[in-house]
Amino acid sequence: MASNQNNPTCCTLCPAMCPMELVWKAPDRPVVEYPTEAGAGLCPRGSALGELLASPYRIRRPVDIEAAAELMTDGATVLIDGNLPLEEIAAAAGIVSAWGGVNLCCVVSPEDEQLLLGIEATGAVYLADDDLAGCDGFVVVGDVFAANPRCARNVMDALAKHRRAPLVVIDAGGSVTAKFATRRIICRPGDETDALVGDDVASAVEARKRLGVIISAEAGRGNIWRRIGYQAGELAKSHGGGVSAQTIGANALAAVRLNKHLGLLSLAKALKQDSGVLVPLGVDILGMMGWADMDVPVVAAALPNCTTESARVVLPVALSCEMSGTYLQAGTQTVKTSALLPPPAGVPTVSELLRALAESAGADVPPSGGGLPPTGRISIPVPDSAEVKVPDGKVLIAARQAARHGDGALTAYAEWQKQSSPLPEIRMSQADAADLGLRDLAQVEVETESYKTIARLRIVKYIRPGTLAISESYPEARRLMPYVIDADSDAIISNPTTVAVRAVEPVKAQ
């Protein structure tokens, strides 16, 4: 595995790891500038990071270690962000190993976790973004262009080079990527597995000698993602190519592997623990899961979120971009990145905070070894077939978007993101809009059996009537289709759900 010896500052919110530069517009106003070199770029998520560093909402309160440690009883499970540098994850694992009765889980988006486990089972090659430009055809699942801007550029470069190269897009969510497809498969939610092995895909890629299969795993499709990962790997191998997983965060694959290599808990096992408490350090678990009734007495976060609102003790912690360290980029090479800015005075990193908690609880924690943990491929059995039960009527799923990150509780603190997209976007077909008497860009109330919220309607061309897709990067959108634990597959899944959409009546002037 190659190692990049240069240490630029990179955005780690997706696998692209775009370089970025911090500049100061005022003594208390850092912003991220777009790179000046030709061909480089930074998406709206990455460009929001600078505003978070000196945000007035930053959690900087004194670290009440003693009170937090008293709440962490035997059997406690610590949740840390899988998007941390490898050194931070290794240090956290070492601390927990010395702290008897405490478990550790590296949290990855549930769909990403299942997708990567499926790819691992095939032994398929992982493609970095730059590798995509050398492919002679593509099969895409989901909105990969919204997930990663460098992916989009390299796919377009390949299509310009190979004029007859196919771009087959399998899409249930009305994606941006579908606009550029040479062959579109606009399917129902959950039918992506059948489409990937169907005749339309097979005939389109029959003559390809270096096929790229690119996937953005999105919520609201049930338990299909591990199977899709496996099918993608097998399809890519049969045509001399590889797979590119456009994950939330640059280190998702490393986190999935480390959960196995280091004997850590999967997210499903962590949430099924019968005893002890959950302690999320830098993870907005309630926002991500769409849950509102979990007991999370101790929480660490850089900015307020759904999880901090329910905690008894809230501790400060550094942002990932405030830590230097190593990332496993796209499963192909380790990349060392520098911190965008050191964390504020008194704000610890995740491993520093975890060490202080362990020592306060009386654990004898050895010094950190400083080495990188094992990140080699893991052995995973071939997944079973998966079937999604789609309810009758209009159903809601989730879709990626180019702005905001994760569940929306992080980069949404950038002021321009609040102003440009204060509401989640919900996509529907022209036929459904006409049936409901709705117009494009109207504010609508979206309601499922679990929650209701306000969204901005977007009428799109490439979505089946009867299917509606909402931006996944908002906590309120996650609550519309909350995750459940699937005991059979030991996975966290979000299912498509019946939805009602109605116009919001304008407020009349008094």
C-alpha positions in Angstrom: 0.0 0.0 0.0 1.5 3.3 -1.1 1.9 6.2 1.3 1.7 9.8 0.4 4.6 11.6 2.1 3.3 15.1 1.5 1.0 16.5 4.3 -1.5 18.9 2.7 -4.6 20.1 4.6 -7.5 18.1 3.1 -11.2 18.0 3.6 -12.1 14.5 4.9 -15.9 14.7 4.6 -15.9 12.4 1.5 -13.4 10.1 -0.2 -12.2 12.9 -2.5 -10.0 14.5 0.2 -9.8 17.8 -1.7 -6.9 20.1 -0.6 -8.1 23.3 1.1 -6.5 26.4 2.6 -7.6 28.4 5.6 -7.5 32.2 5.4 -8.6 34.9 7.9 -11.1 37.5 6.8 -10.9 39.0 10.3 -9.2 38.0 13.6 -12.1 35.8 14.5 -13.4 34.8 11.1 -11.5 32.0 9.4 -12.9 30.7 6.1 -11.8 28.0 3.7 -10.7 29.2 0.3 -11.0 27.2 -2.9 -7.7 25.9 -4.3 -6.2 28.1 -7.0 -4.6 25.4 -9.1 -6.3 24.2 -12.3 -8.5 21.1 -12.0 -8.9 21.4 -8.2 -12.1 22.1 -6.4 -14.1 22.0 -3.2 -17.7 21.2 -2.8 -20.2 23.2 -0.6 -19.7 20.8 2.3 -15.9 21.4 2.5 -16.1 25.1 2.0 -18.3 25.3 5.1 -15.6 23.9 7.4 -13.8 27.2 8.0 -16.9 28.8 9.5 -17.2 26.0 12.1 -13.8 26.6 13.6 -14.7 29.9 15.3 -18.4 29.4 15.3 -20.2 31.2 18.3 -22.0 27.9 18.8 -18.8 25.9 19.5 -19.0 23.9 22.7 -16.1 25.2 24.9 -17.4 24.5 28.4 -15.0 23.1 31.1 -14.4 19.4 30.8 -16.3 17.8 33.7 -14.5 14.5 33.6 -15.4 13.3 37.0 -19.2 13.7 36.5 -19.0 12.0 33.1 -16.9 9.1 34.4 -19.3 8.4 37.2 -22.1 7.8 34.6 -20.0 5.4 32.6 -20.8 2.1 34.4 -19.5 -1.3 33.5 -20.8 -2.3 30.1 -20.7 1.2 28.7 -20.2 1.5 25.0 -18.2 4.4 23.6 -19.2 5.5 20.0 -16.5 7.4 18.1 -16.7 8.9 14.6 -15.3 6.4 12.0 -14.1 9.5 10.1 -11.3 10.1 12.6 -7.6 9.7 11.6 -6.2 6.2 12.0 -4.0 7.2 14.8 -7.0 8.5 16.8 -8.9 5.3 16.3 -5.9 3.2 17.3 -5.3 5.2 20.4 -9.0 5.0 21.4 -9.0 1.2 20.9 -5.9 0.9 23.2 -7.5 3.0 25.9 -10.7 1.0 25.9 -8.7 -2.2 25.9 -7.1 -1.2 29.2 -10.4 0.0 30.6 -12.2 -3.1 31.6 -15.9 -3.4 31.0 -16.1 -0.7 28.4 -16.7 -1.3 24.7 -15.9 0.7 21.6 -17.6 1.2 18.2 -16.3 3.2 15.2 -19.5 4.6 13.8 -20.0 4.6 10.0 -23.2 5.5 8.1 -25.3 2.3 8.3 -25.6 2.1 4.5 -21.9 2.7 4.0 -21.1 0.0 6.5 -23.2 -2.6 4.8 -22.1 -1.6 1.3 -18.4 -1.9 2.2 -18.9 -5.3 3.9 -20.4 -6.5 0.6 -17.5 -5.2 -1.5 -15.0 -6.8 0.9 -16.6 -10.2 0.4 -15.8 -10.1 -3.3 -12.1 -9.2 -3.2 -12.8 -6.6 -5.9 -10.3 -3.7 -6.5 -11.2 -0.4 -5.0 -10.9 2.6 -7.4 -9.6 5.9 -6.3 -11.1 9.0 -8.0 -8.2 9.4 -10.4 -8.6 5.7 -11.4 -12.1 6.5 -12.8 -10.7 8.5 -15.7 -9.1 5.3 -17.0 -12.3 3.3 -17.1 -14.1 2.6 -20.4 -17.6 2.3 -19.0 -19.6 2.9 -15.8 -22.4 1.5 -13.8 -23.7 3.9 -11.2 -26.1 3.3 -8.3 -27.4 6.5 -6.6 -26.4 10.1 -6.9 -22.6 9.7 -6.9 -22.1 13.2 -8.5 -23.7 14.8 -5.5 -21.7 12.7 -3.1 -18.2 13.5 -4.6 -17.3 16.3 -7.0 -14.0 14.8 -8.0 -15.8 11.6 -9.0 -18.0 13.5 -11.3 -15.1 15.2 -13.0 -13.2 12.0 -13.6 -16.2 10.2 -15.0 -16.8 13.0 -17.4 -13.1 12.9 -18.4 -13.5 9.2 -19.2 -16.6 9.7 -21.2 -14.9 12.4 -23.3 -12.0 10.1 -23.9 -14.1 7.0 -24.8 -17.0 8.4 -26.9 -18.9 5.2 -26.8 -18.4 4.5 -23.2 -21.7 3.7 -21.4 -22.9 5.5 -18.3 -25.6 3.2 -16.9 -27.4 4.9 -13.9 -29.6 2.8 -11.6 -31.6 5.4 -9.7 -34.7 5.5 -7.5 -34.2 9.0 -6.1 -34.3 11.4 -9.0 -30.6 12.1 -9.0 -28.4 14.6 -10.7 -26.3 11.8 -12.1 -29.3 10.4 -14.0 -29.3 13.5 -16.2 -26.0 12.4 -17.8 -26.8 8.7 -18.3 -26.6 6.9 -21.6 -28.9 4.4 -20.2 -31.2 5.1 -17.2 -32.9 2.5 -15.0 -35.4 4.4 -13.0 -36.5 1.7 -10.5 -38.6 1.4 -7.4 -36.8 1.6 -4.0 -35.2 -1.7 -3.2 -35.1 -2.9 -6.9 -31.5 -1.7 -7.3 -30.3 -5.3 -6.6 -32.4 -6.8 -9.4 -31.4 -4.0 -11.8 -27.7 -4.4 -11.1 -27.8 -8.0 -12.4 -30.4 -7.5 -15.0 -30.3 -7.7 -18.8 -30.2 -3.9 -19.3 -26.9 -3.6 -17.4 -25.4 -6.7 -18.9 -26.0 -5.7 -22.5 -24.8 -2.1 -21.9 -21.4 -3.2 -20.5 -20.8 -6.4 -22.4 -17.8 -5.1 -24.4 -16.2 -3.2 -21.5 -12.7 -4.1 -20.5 -12.2 -1.8 -17.5 -15.6 -1.2 -15.9 -16.1 1.2 -13.0 -19.0 0.5 -10.7 -19.7 3.5 -8.5 -22.1 3.5 -5.6 -23.6 6.1 -3.3 -25.5 4.2 -0.6 -28.6 6.1 0.4 -31.1 5.6 3.2 -34.6 4.2 2.8 -33.8 1.1 0.8 -33.9 -1.5 3.6 -31.2 -4.1 3.9 -30.0 -4.3 0.3 -26.7 -2.5 0.5 -24.5 -5.4 1.5 -25.9 -7.4 -1.4 -25.4 -4.5 -3.8 -21.8 -4.2 -2.7 -21.2 -7.9 -3.5 -23.0 -7.7 -6.8 -21.0 -4.6 -7.7 -17.7 -6.3 -6.9 -18.6 -9.3 -9.0 -19.7 -7.2 -12.0 -16.5 -5.1 -11.8 -14.3 -8.1 -11.6 -15.9 -9.7 -14.6 -15.0 -6.7 -16.8 -11.5 -6.0 -15.5 -12.5 -3.1 -13.4 -13.2 -2.1 -9.8 -15.6 -0.5 -7.4 -15.7 3.1 -6.0 -17.8 3.6 -2.9 -18.8 7.3 -2.3 -19.0 7.2 1.4 -19.9 9.8 4.0 -16.4 10.6 5.3 -13.0 9.6 3.9 -12.2 6.9 6.4 -15.3 4.7 6.3 -13.6 1.7 4.8 -10.8 1.9 7.4 -13.4 2.1 10.2 -15.3 -0.9 8.9 -12.0 -2.9 8.7 -10.8 -1.8 12.1 -14.1 -2.8 13.8 -13.2 -6.3 12.7 -9.4 -6.3 13.1 -9.5 -4.8 16.6 -12.6 -6.7 17.8 -14.7 -3.6 18.1 -18.5 -3.6 18.1 -20.5 -3.1 14.9 -23.1 -0.3 15.2 -25.9 -2.9 15.3 -24.3 -4.7 18.2 -23.5 -1.5 20.0 -27.1 -0.4 19.9 -28.4 -3.8 21.0 -26.3 -3.9 24.2 -28.6 -5.0 27.0 -26.7 -3.3 29.8 -24.6 -0.2 30.2 -24.9 3.2 28.6 -24.0 4.7 25.3 -21.4 7.4 25.3 -21.1 9.2 21.9 -17.9 11.1 21.5 -18.1 13.3 18.4 -21.1 11.3 17.0 -24.6 12.7 16.7 -26.2 9.3 17.1 -29.8 10.6 17.6 -29.6 12.9 14.6 -28.1 10.1 12.4 -30.6 7.4 13.5 -33.7 9.6 13.5 -34.4 8.6 17.1 -35.6 10.7 20.0 -35.9 8.3 22.9 -32.3 7.0 23.6 -30.6 7.3 27.0 -27.2 9.0 26.3 -26.1 10.5 29.6 -22.6 11.5 28.4 -22.0 13.2 25.1 -19.0 15.0 23.5 -19.5 17.3 20.5 -18.0 20.3 18.8 -21.3 21.9 18.1 -24.8 21.4 19.5 -26.9 18.6 17.9 -29.8 16.3 18.5 -27.7 14.1 20.9 -26.4 16.9 23.0 -29.9 18.2 23.6 -30.8 15.0 25.5 -27.5 14.5 27.5 -26.9 15.1 31.2 -23.2 15.9 30.7 -21.9 17.5 27.5 -18.2 17.7 26.9 -16.3 19.6 24.2 -14.3 17.8 21.6 -12.2 18.7 18.5 -13.6 18.6 15.0 -12.0 16.0 12.7 -10.5 18.8 10.6 -8.6 20.0 13.7 -6.7 16.8 13.9 -3.8 15.8 11.7 -3.4 12.1 10.9 -3.6 9.3 8.4 -6.6 8.3 6.2 -7.1 5.2 4.0 -8.2 6.9 0.9 -10.6 4.9 -1.2 -9.0 1.7 0.0 -6.0 2.3 -2.2 -3.4 4.3 -0.3 -2.8 5.9 3.1 -2.8 9.7 3.0 -1.4 12.0 5.7 -3.3 15.2 6.2 -2.5 18.2 8.4 -5.0 19.9 10.7 -6.9 22.9 9.3 -6.4 24.6 12.6 -5.6 23.3 16.1 -8.6 22.9 18.4 -9.5 25.8 20.8 -7.6 25.9 24.1 -8.9 23.3 26.5 -10.8 21.3 23.8 -9.4 17.8 23.6 -9.3 15.3 20.7 -11.4 12.2 21.0 -8.5 10.0 22.2 -7.4 12.7 24.8 -10.9 12.9 26.1 -11.3 9.2 26.3 -8.0 8.8 28.1 -9.0 11.4 30.7 -12.3 9.6 31.3 -10.6 6.2 31.7 -8.0 7.6 34.1 -10.7 9.3 36.1 -12.5 5.9 36.4 -9.3 4.3 37.8 -8.1 2.5 34.6 -4.3 2.0 34.2 -3.9 3.3 30.6 -0.5 2.8 29.0 1.0 5.4 26.7 -0.2 5.4 23.1 2.1 3.4 20.8 1.8 5.9 18.0 1.7 3.3 15.2 -0.9 2.8 12.6 -3.5 0.0 13.2 -4.0 -2.9 10.7 -6.2 -1.9 7.7 -5.9 -4.9 5.5 -8.9 -6.5 3.8 -11.2 -8.5 6.0 -12.8 -11.8 5.4 -16.6 -11.6 5.0 -19.1 -14.3 4.0 -21.1 -13.9 0.8 -24.3 -12.0 1.8 -27.7 -13.5 1.3 -30.2 -12.1 -1.1 -32.2 -9.2 0.2 -35.7 -8.0 -0.5 -37.3 -4.7 0.4 -41.0 -4.6 1.2 -42.3 -1.4 -0.4 -45.6 -0.3 1.1 -48.6 0.7 -1.1 -49.2 4.3 -1.9 -46.6 7.0 -2.2 -43.4 6.1 -0.5 -40.5 8.2 0.9 -36.8 7.4 0.6 -33.7 9.5 1.2 -31.2 11.0 -1.4 -27.8 12.6 -1.3 -27.2 16.3 -1.9 -24.1 18.3 -2.7 -24.5 20.7 0.3 -24.5 19.8 4.0 -22.8 16.8 5.5 -24.0 13.7 7.3 -27.2 14.4 9.2 -27.0 18.1 8.7 -26.0 19.0 12.3 -22.4 19.8 11.4 -21.9 22.0 8.3 -25.4 23.4 8.7 -23.8 25.8 11.2 -22.2 27.6 8.3 -24.3 30.7 7.9 -24.5 30.6 4.1 -25.8 27.0 4.3 -28.6 28.1 6.7 -29.5 30.9 4.3 -29.3 28.9 1.0 -31.0 25.7 2.1 -32.9 26.2 5.4 -35.3 23.4 4.4 -34.7 19.9 3.2 -35.6 19.3 -0.5 -38.2 16.7 -1.4 -38.2 15.4 -5.0 -41.2 14.1 -6.8 -42.4 13.5 -10.3 -44.4 15.9 -12.4 -47.3 13.4 -12.3 -47.3 13.2 -8.5 -47.1 17.0 -8.2 -50.1 17.4 -10.5 -52.0 14.7 -8.6 -51.4 16.5 -5.4 -52.0 20.0 -6.8 -48.5 21.2 -6.0 -46.1 23.5 -7.8 -42.3 23.4 -8.0 -40.4 25.1 -5.1 -43.6 25.2 -3.0 -43.2 24.7 0.8 -44.9 21.5 1.7 -45.7 19.5 4.9 -44.3 16.0 4.7 -45.7 13.4 7.1 -45.0 9.8 7.8 -46.3 7.6 10.7 -43.3 8.6 12.8 -42.9 12.4 12.2 -43.8 15.4 10.1 -41.8 18.4 8.9 -41.7 21.2 6.3 -39.7 20.8 3.1 -39.2 22.5 -0.2 -40.7 20.7 -3.2 -38.5 20.0 -6.2 -40.1 18.5 -9.3 -37.6 16.3 -11.1 -37.7 14.3 -14.3 -36.0 11.1 -13.5 -38.0 9.7 -10.7 -40.9 7.2 -10.8 -44.4 8.3 -9.9 -45.2 7.1 -6.5 -41.6 7.5 -5.1 -40.6 10.7 -3.3 -37.0 11.4 -2.2 -35.9 13.8 0.6 -32.5 15.2 1.4 -30.8 12.9 3.9 -28.6 15.6 5.4 -31.2 17.0 7.8 -32.0 15.5 11.2 -35.7 16.2 10.7 -35.6 14.2 7.4 -34.0 11.2 9.2 -36.9 11.2 11.7 -39.4 10.7 8.9 -37.9 7.2 8.3 -36.0 6.3 11.4 -33.5 3.4 11.4 -34.3 0.0 13.0 -32.1 -2.9 14.0 -32.5 -5.8 11.6 -31.8 -8.9 13.9 -31.5 -11.3 11.0 -28.7 -9.5 9.2 -27.1 -7.7 12.2 -27.6 -4.4 10.4 -29.0 -1.0 10.9 -31.6 -0.3 8.2 -34.0 2.4 7.1 -37.0 1.3 5.1 -39.1 3.1 2.6 -42.3 4.4 4.3 -45.7 5.6 3.2 -45.8 9.4 3.0 -48.3 12.2 2.8 -47.4 15.6 1.3 -49.6 18.6 1.3 -49.2 22.3 0.6 -48.4 24.7 3.5 -51.0 27.4 3.7 -49.5 30.9 3.4 -49.7 33.0 6.6 -52.3 35.8 6.1 -51.3 39.3 7.1 -53.1 40.6 10.1 
